[in-house]
Amino acid sequence: MSVYKIRYGTPEDLVPTNFARKSLISYKSLSENEVEEISFKKTKKGCLLEIPLRAGNEVYGFGLQLKGFRQTNLKKTIRPNADPISNTGDSHAPVPFFVTTDGWGIYVDSARYVEFNCGYTKVTSASDNSKVELKTDFESLYAKRESAYTTVLTIDVPFAEGVDIYVFKGESILDAVCEYNLFSGGGCDASLWGLGNLYRCHSEFTEDQVLAMAEKFRKLKIPCDILGLEPGWQSCSYSSSFCWDQERFPNKEDVLRQITDMGFKLNLWEQAFVHPSSPLYDALVSYSGDYKVWNGLVPDFATKGAQEIFINHHVPFNTLGVSGYKLDECDGSDYTGQWTFPLCAEFPSGLDGDQYHSLFGTLFARTMLQVFGENKTFSEVRNLGALAAPYPFVLYSDLYDHRDFIRGVANAGFSGLLWSPEVRHAKSREDLIRRVQTVVFSVQSLINAFYLDDMPWIEKECTDEIKRLLELRMSLVPYLYSAFYDYKTKGKPPVRALVCDYSRDKNTYNIWDEYLFGDDMIVAPMTEKEKEREVYLPVGTWYNFFTGEKIEGGNKFTVKTDDIPVFVKEGTILPLARPVQYITRDTQFEITLNLYGDTSNTQTKLIEDDGCTYHSPVRVLKIDADTDDLDSFRYRITNKKKII
Ligand code: GAL
């Protein structure tokens, strides 16, 4: 692996690396003259880089792209937006970082709306003059055409007279992504309980209704670790007062204690905009931008002042059992009036509106993380950007197309992001089951019932099915926690597209609707409308997770099942836990080791720590097919199952 920083011209002062964690890897600095392949010039708009792109070298990334996957030959403008409607680059979490199947990754250190053209033909580049067949039918006329010649990838940075880029080179996309994440400060350190199930209650619930929901989960024995309170916990939420509503929560200390005594963690919805009735308002005026949103201040989280005011106000909530936040609205919608600040806004840190728009969610998350001090969280946010891997905040969306949500699962891992294809209402029983199947095989198992009076499966009469899926999620927690350990220490995304690991296998280049879940499982979710689907598994032997059926990879095949199609790689030792209702510091998981095929040379690992604080000692427990006893307070091997 090699990592280089290359400086072109004179970069701006305020760029994402100023606010980032310390890199966990070293890199070599080069001057622009030392890199012949890349050309740079200043333009009327800002500055421009051109990088050759070999035909067949495919491009991915640019953050959480819900509308597109393979970005070769396409144009992407990196612009945060709550309502991305097409594959233009608009996103809840756009990131100026891309990767290619040749194992290159390039990060552009800019908080501007950078425009990338991923393979355009320069007049000077060698082109071929073979004739192109005339297409007349609509589909082939407008189909994406492959280019057979070397093109250039342009990086157009507005306003700036120069820019630093960081180049990561490995054998595969995965190598480049890992290096980018380590450069960002490593993948996040998620709490163990955060990997359980999260249920968000109706916005208008009173404390008694939240308590009743908590009791219902325990009575029905449906596993749930976290209850989320939506806007109604606050006296004013659009914009936020950050204070409890006394009418809905008159006895909050008492009621919330009853809820946390049942093993739940609490998570509070907030957006950053500060309402004039908030006790934070006066002190924040001088640390905010010069335009309001929803009549609220827009705090400048690049200033120490705004950070401290937020942190000090929120720390006392910790004693109520608040262990996470959902940081809403920081992406900004352009289609709904006044939902974000104009780009001409100015901020006291010196950031302008464009720059703050790109950094808002990341700086907000970074600030709120400090509220918990030594305690780990696993929270939510609706905007992130460059270098965000170290923040344990998962992205979500108000959009709801199931296929777009699945594409998000595959895409997020290219850019140091975590994404949950959350479940809300459903059109039908099938729709609900299919959506819950997807979410339990994602980084965060989230049911966002913020406008539902009851658990959505009650009305759809599929409580047993959903309960089994949420239990399955609990079985997967130890395996997923190990994947998160690799994220933290190696930068390896816990969930990622097939092309990351199989960058030489062309069959994976367009697969956006399957993904790796940890190192050893491939998940191919189905949506309500599909009665069957095609699945591709890379060359090698695989096993159907539910039936044990053995499958030879390398070809597509058709799957017809009510389960979610999930496949396990030959040689895997898969530790599955007996589901618990919720996870505590003392939980001991009873583990069944599932041995797939020939596991004589395989090792796997389980991570033992307290699961909830950053500096707890960590033990990496090595496990092979012969391991029977583990000297561990967290795990006990109770069973072994051979799948052959
Ligand atoms: C939206 C958010 C939803 C829900 C809602 C509450 O902005 O995306 O998940 O929290 O606000 O009003």
Boltz pocket constraint, residues with backbone or C-beta under 6 A from the ligand:
constraints:
  - pocket:
      binder: B
      contacts: [[A, 203], [A, 230], [A, 231], [A, 269], [A, 328], [A, 329], [A, 397], [A, 398], [A, 448], [A, 450]]
      max_distance: 6.0
